[in-house]
Amino acid sequence: MLEYTELKPGTKIILDKKPYVVLEYSFVRMQMRKPVVQTKLKDLINGGVVERSFYPRDILEEAEIEIKEVKFLYQNKGEFWFCPPDNPGNRFKMDADIIGPAAVFLKQNSLVKAQYFDERIIGVELPIKMELKVVEAPPSIKGNTAQGGTKQVKLETGASVNVPLFINEGDIVRVNTTTGEYVERANKA
């Protein structure tokens, strides 16, 4: 059990039988009133964000989110298929809405962390940075690159990313899966 003063960013709690994570936290004490904690909470199942205030009398239940490593196998018609890393025969699927926008960076045989709540998968966490091969890139044009020009390329997973002009087809680039932005070139073709 948690008291209202223990609600720091990153804390996971249960409200209305659903898991939430605290995004923002502020402790407010006004004259002649009881102290209050104002929070912004993200629903870990549907992704919605709510604002909620908590008072000294509130006792909250901490959410137990279990993390298990799983291997991404393939995607077919909006269904993403996974298996435990050591048991490829035990396959299971997840819908794109559970994985979220980072689904475009899932590469076959990559390991990701599945988040379980009440023995049900509620989300998938990809590594922050992934190395992906550039499969389509417009040709580089020599000229003024002092302003840091960019071009859009297509990666092996089908995702499109803006990269510097010197990136060519066949290069391996590192991409931030949280922001969807190019980080650096890992290998030159």
Salt bridges, closest charged atoms under 4 A:
ASP43 OD2 - LYS18 NZ 2.94
GLU66 OE2 - LYS68 NZ 3.91
GLU79 OE2 - LYS93 NZ 3.07
GLU131 OE2 - ARG174 NH2 2.42
ASP171 OD2 - ARG185 NH1 3.42
GLU184 OE2 - ARG174 NH1 2.22
